[in-house]
Amino acid sequence: MELWDIYDRDKQRTGRTMKRNDWHMQPGDFHLTVLGVIRHTNGKYLITKRVMTKAWAPGSWEVSGGAAQAGEDSLDAVKREIKEETGLDVSSFEGGFVFSYTRENPDEGDNYFVDIYCFTGDFTEADLHLQEAETDGCMLATAEEIEALGAQGKFLHYDSIKQVFS
């Protein structure tokens, strides 16, 4: 069973945890999620397509990400998510934390912080090992191609993270 830390409004751990996707958070409770943008040294970005069996947003394009597990800090969480979803170890890549934003969804009981990272490195197709349960392919896309997918509503979180692609 995966557990997530519960944070307060100031992004401090409360010492309490919640079960993964147990959307019964109290007002003022948050969990932490991460998104990892991977930029190839050629200037293009690695994006993945969600499998069609996903309950939410099947077939959409995205960057790697997910929830930080209990006891895990933001940087470790994003490196783990990228490794799980793409097979890439970005530890030697340049870059790091870019910015954070907050989402409050009191009607859904799901409030969360999103830490955005961007890593730049050289990798080949042979370095990629996509997580079949999560991804249905990938591509290296230009910022303009990602913007077009965002305009079509086919790229998750685009409006929240578009500044990373400039």
TORGUTI-565593 format. One record per residue (C-alpha): residue number from 1; residue in one letter; x negated, y, z. Coordinates in steps of 0.001 Angstrom, whole numbers, plus 500000, padded with zeros to 6 digits. Layout:
BEGIN
r n = NUM; res = a; c1 = X; c2 = Y; c3 = Z
...
// end
This chain:
BEGIN
r n = 1; res = m; c1 = 500000; c2 = 500000; c3 = 500000
r n = 2; res = e; c1 = 498536; c2 = 503326; c3 = 498918
r n = 3; res = l; c1 = 498658; c2 = 506143; c3 = 501460
r n = 4; res = w; c1 = 498318; c2 = 509869; c3 = 500847
r n = 5; res = d; c1 = 497281; c2 = 512537; c3 = 503343
r n = 6; res = i; c1 = 499877; c2 = 515153; c3 = 504201
r n = 7; res = y; c1 = 498595; c2 = 518730; c3 = 504072
r n = 8; res = d; c1 = 500005; c2 = 521939; c3 = 505512
r n = 9; res = r; c1 = 500699; c2 = 525119; c3 = 503568
r n = 10; res = d; c1 = 497057; c2 = 526194; c3 = 504068
r n = 11; res = k; c1 = 495813; c2 = 523002; c3 = 502383
r n = 12; res = q; c1 = 494589; c2 = 521530; c3 = 505644
r n = 13; res = r; c1 = 495128; c2 = 517857; c3 = 506476
r n = 14; res = t; c1 = 497766; c2 = 517423; c3 = 509178
r n = 15; res = g; c1 = 496512; c2 = 514038; c3 = 510347
r n = 16; res = r; c1 = 499701; c2 = 512425; c3 = 509044
r n = 17; res = t; c1 = 500017; c2 = 510244; c3 = 505951
r n = 18; res = m; c1 = 502783; c2 = 509176; c3 = 503615
r n = 19; res = k; c1 = 503337; c2 = 506152; c3 = 501412
r n = 20; res = r; c1 = 502708; c2 = 506722; c3 = 497725
r n = 21; res = n; c1 = 505749; c2 = 508271; c3 = 496002
r n = 22; res = d; c1 = 507777; c2 = 508356; c3 = 499245
r n = 23; res = w; c1 = 509495; c2 = 511658; c3 = 498527
r n = 24; res = h; c1 = 510764; c2 = 512446; c3 = 502002
r n = 25; res = m; c1 = 508348; c2 = 515221; c3 = 502820
r n = 26; res = q; c1 = 509327; c2 = 517872; c3 = 505333
r n = 27; res = p; c1 = 509426; c2 = 521563; c3 = 504377
r n = 28; res = g; c1 = 505856; c2 = 522862; c3 = 504506
r n = 29; res = d; c1 = 504343; c2 = 519413; c3 = 503865
r n = 30; res = f; c1 = 502229; c2 = 518891; c3 = 500748
r n = 31; res = h; c1 = 500142; c2 = 516166; c3 = 499172
r n = 32; res = l; c1 = 497095; c2 = 516623; c3 = 496943
r n = 33; res = t; c1 = 496829; c2 = 515761; c3 = 493273
r n = 34; res = v; c1 = 493974; c2 = 516283; c3 = 490844
r n = 35; res = l; c1 = 493557; c2 = 516736; c3 = 487092
r n = 36; res = g; c1 = 490252; c2 = 516151; c3 = 485319
r n = 37; res = v; c1 = 489660; c2 = 517807; c3 = 481963
r n = 38; res = i; c1 = 486845; c2 = 516103; c3 = 480054
r n = 39; res = r; c1 = 485076; c2 = 518190; c3 = 477428
r n = 40; res = h; c1 = 482730; c2 = 516500; c3 = 475012
r n = 41; res = t; c1 = 479496; c2 = 518330; c3 = 474188
r n = 42; res = n; c1 = 480950; c2 = 518840; c3 = 470674
r n = 43; res = g; c1 = 483587; c2 = 521152; c3 = 472198
r n = 44; res = k; c1 = 486561; c2 = 518793; c3 = 471896
r n = 45; res = y; c1 = 488578; c2 = 517495; c3 = 474824
r n = 46; res = l; c1 = 489405; c2 = 513894; c3 = 475676
r n = 47; res = i; c1 = 493153; c2 = 513466; c3 = 476040
r n = 48; res = t; c1 = 495132; c2 = 510295; c3 = 476591
r n = 49; res = k; c1 = 498623; c2 = 509225; c3 = 475645
r n = 50; res = r; c1 = 500890; c2 = 507804; c3 = 478352
r n = 51; res = v; c1 = 502253; c2 = 504293; c3 = 477808
r n = 52; res = m; c1 = 505892; c2 = 504075; c3 = 476773
r n = 53; res = t; c1 = 506730; c2 = 502054; c3 = 479890
r n = 54; res = k; c1 = 506093; c2 = 505038; c3 = 482185
r n = 55; res = a; c1 = 509220; c2 = 506133; c3 = 484034
r n = 56; res = w; c1 = 508296; c2 = 509806; c3 = 483656
r n = 57; res = a; c1 = 507156; c2 = 511395; c3 = 480369
r n = 58; res = p; c1 = 506403; c2 = 508228; c3 = 478360
r n = 59; res = g; c1 = 504423; c2 = 508911; c3 = 475194
r n = 60; res = s; c1 = 503234; c2 = 512345; c3 = 476317
r n = 61; res = w; c1 = 499629; c2 = 513456; c3 = 476027
r n = 62; res = e; c1 = 497672; c2 = 514410; c3 = 479158
r n = 63; res = v; c1 = 494333; c2 = 514647; c3 = 480897
r n = 64; res = s; c1 = 493312; c2 = 512165; c3 = 483579
r n = 65; res = g; c1 = 494662; c2 = 512698; c3 = 487045
r n = 66; res = g; c1 = 496684; c2 = 511501; c3 = 489960
r n = 67; res = a; c1 = 497031; c2 = 511692; c3 = 493711
r n = 68; res = a; c1 = 494209; c2 = 511827; c3 = 496205
r n = 69; res = q; c1 = 494359; c2 = 508835; c3 = 498528
r n = 70; res = a; c1 = 494276; c2 = 509185; c3 = 502300
r n = 71; res = g; c1 = 490802; c2 = 510175; c3 = 503451
r n = 72; res = e; c1 = 489657; c2 = 511028; c3 = 499920
r n = 73; res = d; c1 = 488527; c2 = 514527; c3 = 499040
r n = 74; res = s; c1 = 489529; c2 = 516254; c3 = 495842
r n = 75; res = l; c1 = 486263; c2 = 515711; c3 = 493937
r n = 76; res = d; c1 = 486098; c2 = 512016; c3 = 494785
r n = 77; res = a; c1 = 489753; c2 = 511637; c3 = 493772
r n = 78; res = v; c1 = 489271; c2 = 513219; c3 = 490350
r n = 79; res = k; c1 = 486138; c2 = 511172; c3 = 489627
r n = 80; res = r; c1 = 488005; c2 = 507992; c3 = 490622
r n = 81; res = e; c1 = 491045; c2 = 508849; c3 = 488489
r n = 82; res = i; c1 = 488886; c2 = 509623; c3 = 485442
r n = 83; res = k; c1 = 486924; c2 = 506383; c3 = 485885
r n = 84; res = e; c1 = 490105; c2 = 504310; c3 = 486331
r n = 85; res = e; c1 = 491908; c2 = 505836; c3 = 483362
r n = 86; res = t; c1 = 489073; c2 = 506308; c3 = 480842
r n = 87; res = g; c1 = 486125; c2 = 504261; c3 = 482073
r n = 88; res = l; c1 = 483926; c2 = 507361; c3 = 482139
r n = 89; res = d; c1 = 481715; c2 = 508148; c3 = 485111
r n = 90; res = v; c1 = 481502; c2 = 511948; c3 = 485092
r n = 91; res = s; c1 = 479068; c2 = 512144; c3 = 488034
r n = 92; res = s; c1 = 476234; c2 = 513224; c3 = 485734
r n = 93; res = f; c1 = 478392; c2 = 515571; c3 = 483628
r n = 94; res = e; c1 = 478187; c2 = 519331; c3 = 484035
r n = 95; res = g; c1 = 481061; c2 = 521266; c3 = 485535
r n = 96; res = g; c1 = 483338; c2 = 520786; c3 = 488477
r n = 97; res = f; c1 = 486197; c2 = 522545; c3 = 490235
r n = 98; res = v; c1 = 487916; c2 = 525274; c3 = 488194
r n = 99; res = f; c1 = 491080; c2 = 526312; c3 = 490070
r n = 100; res = s; c1 = 494057; c2 = 525080; c3 = 492054
r n = 101; res = y; c1 = 497793; c2 = 525688; c3 = 491936
r n = 102; res = t; c1 = 500746; c2 = 524759; c3 = 494109
r n = 103; res = r; c1 = 504127; c2 = 523243; c3 = 493256
r n = 104; res = e; c1 = 507029; c2 = 523274; c3 = 495679
r n = 105; res = n; c1 = 510040; c2 = 521086; c3 = 494920
r n = 106; res = p; c1 = 512081; c2 = 521135; c3 = 498138
r n = 107; res = d; c1 = 515126; c2 = 519510; c3 = 496513
r n = 108; res = e; c1 = 512967; c2 = 516524; c3 = 495530
r n = 109; res = g; c1 = 510935; c2 = 516406; c3 = 498753
r n = 110; res = d; c1 = 507761; c2 = 516633; c3 = 496677
r n = 111; res = n; c1 = 505427; c2 = 519556; c3 = 497344
r n = 112; res = y; c1 = 501853; c2 = 519312; c3 = 496143
r n = 113; res = f; c1 = 498597; c2 = 521057; c3 = 495430
r n = 114; res = v; c1 = 496877; c2 = 520443; c3 = 492090
r n = 115; res = d; c1 = 493097; c2 = 520826; c3 = 491908
r n = 116; res = i; c1 = 491825; c2 = 521245; c3 = 488350
r n = 117; res = y; c1 = 488338; c2 = 520136; c3 = 487333
r n = 118; res = c; c1 = 486501; c2 = 520357; c3 = 484024
r n = 119; res = f; c1 = 483501; c2 = 518180; c3 = 483204
r n = 120; res = t; c1 = 481356; c2 = 518455; c3 = 480061
r n = 121; res = g; c1 = 479224; c2 = 515590; c3 = 478838
r n = 122; res = d; c1 = 478176; c2 = 513441; c3 = 475933
r n = 123; res = f; c1 = 479949; c2 = 510109; c3 = 475476
r n = 124; res = t; c1 = 480894; c2 = 507771; c3 = 472668
r n = 125; res = e; c1 = 484009; c2 = 505765; c3 = 471910
r n = 126; res = a; c1 = 482144; c2 = 502688; c3 = 473193
r n = 127; res = d; c1 = 481880; c2 = 504384; c3 = 476623
r n = 128; res = l; c1 = 485670; c2 = 504563; c3 = 476896
r n = 129; res = h; c1 = 487614; c2 = 501785; c3 = 478594
r n = 130; res = l; c1 = 491214; c2 = 502907; c3 = 478796
r n = 131; res = q; c1 = 493457; c2 = 501642; c3 = 481565
r n = 132; res = e; c1 = 496051; c2 = 499702; c3 = 479586
r n = 133; res = a; c1 = 498757; c2 = 500046; c3 = 482242
r n = 134; res = e; c1 = 498448; c2 = 503844; c3 = 482061
r n = 135; res = t; c1 = 497281; c2 = 504801; c3 = 478576
r n = 136; res = d; c1 = 498306; c2 = 504024; c3 = 475025
r n = 137; res = g; c1 = 495342; c2 = 505513; c3 = 473209
r n = 138; res = c; c1 = 493232; c2 = 508627; c3 = 473288
r n = 139; res = m; c1 = 491756; c2 = 511259; c3 = 471034
r n = 140; res = l; c1 = 489247; c2 = 514056; c3 = 471040
r n = 141; res = a; c1 = 491268; c2 = 517198; c3 = 470403
r n = 142; res = t; c1 = 490419; c2 = 520836; c3 = 469855
r n = 143; res = a; c1 = 491866; c2 = 523483; c3 = 472139
r n = 144; res = e; c1 = 494143; c2 = 524482; c3 = 469251
r n = 145; res = e; c1 = 495451; c2 = 520935; c3 = 468825
r n = 146; res = i; c1 = 496186; c2 = 520732; c3 = 472547
r n = 147; res = e; c1 = 497924; c2 = 524104; c3 = 472426
r n = 148; res = a; c1 = 500105; c2 = 522826; c3 = 469556
r n = 149; res = l; c1 = 501018; c2 = 519703; c3 = 471548
r n = 150; res = g; c1 = 501847; c2 = 521955; c3 = 474493
r n = 151; res = a; c1 = 504083; c2 = 524147; c3 = 472324
r n = 152; res = q; c1 = 505945; c2 = 521016; c3 = 471213
r n = 153; res = g; c1 = 506385; c2 = 519901; c3 = 474832
r n = 154; res = k; c1 = 504183; c2 = 516860; c3 = 474201
r n = 155; res = f; c1 = 501287; c2 = 517748; c3 = 476524
r n = 156; res = l; c1 = 501877; c2 = 517454; c3 = 480271
r n = 157; res = h; c1 = 501111; c2 = 520413; c3 = 482530
r n = 158; res = y; c1 = 499938; c2 = 522499; c3 = 479570
r n = 159; res = d; c1 = 501307; c2 = 525826; c3 = 480788
r n = 160; res = s; c1 = 499739; c2 = 525263; c3 = 484207
r n = 161; res = i; c1 = 496261; c2 = 524324; c3 = 482964
r n = 162; res = k; c1 = 495910; c2 = 525991; c3 = 479535
r n = 163; res = q; c1 = 493215; c2 = 528379; c3 = 480755
r n = 164; res = v; c1 = 490821; c2 = 525423; c3 = 481057
r n = 165; res = f; c1 = 490922; c2 = 524958; c3 = 477281
r n = 166; res = s; c1 = 489651; c2 = 528458; c3 = 476444
// end
